[in-house]
Amino acid sequence: MAVHIRLARHGSKKRPFYRVVVTDQRNPRDGRFIEKVGTFDPNAEKGLELNLARVAYWKSVGAQTSATVEKLVKTAAKSESASAEPAS
């Protein structure tokens, strides 16, 4: 069973909303998934929420991320590290 971390599209026509899910690669895009690890709303200013600890866990046990999810993980990690540093 090959496990992937990818986007599942939700929302209405021309108003996309995505869930970042861990799923078997054989399942359809919006089909059954193992775990939801975040959300992404391209229409919102701060529309990215990811549980980076769960993403790291799934990657450690062999899950592969899609190209888009990899970009989102890097963005979320960068914004998390920036918010963790105290403002001086």
KACOR-V469012 format. One record per run of one state. SS is the DSSP state (H for helix, E for strand, C for the rest). FROM is the first residue (numbers start at 1). LEN is the number of residues. If there is no record, write none. Layout:
# KACOR-V469012
ss=<SS & SS>
from=<FROM & FROM>
len=<LEN & LEN>
This chain:
# KACOR-V469012
ss=<C & E & C & E & C & E & C & E & C & H & C & E & C & H & C>
from=<1 & 3 & 13 & 15 & 25 & 35 & 41 & 48 & 51 & 52 & 61 & 64 & 66 & 67 & 85>
len=<2 & 10 & 2 & 10 & 10 & 6 & 7 & 3 & 1 & 9 & 3 & 2 & 1 & 18 & 4>
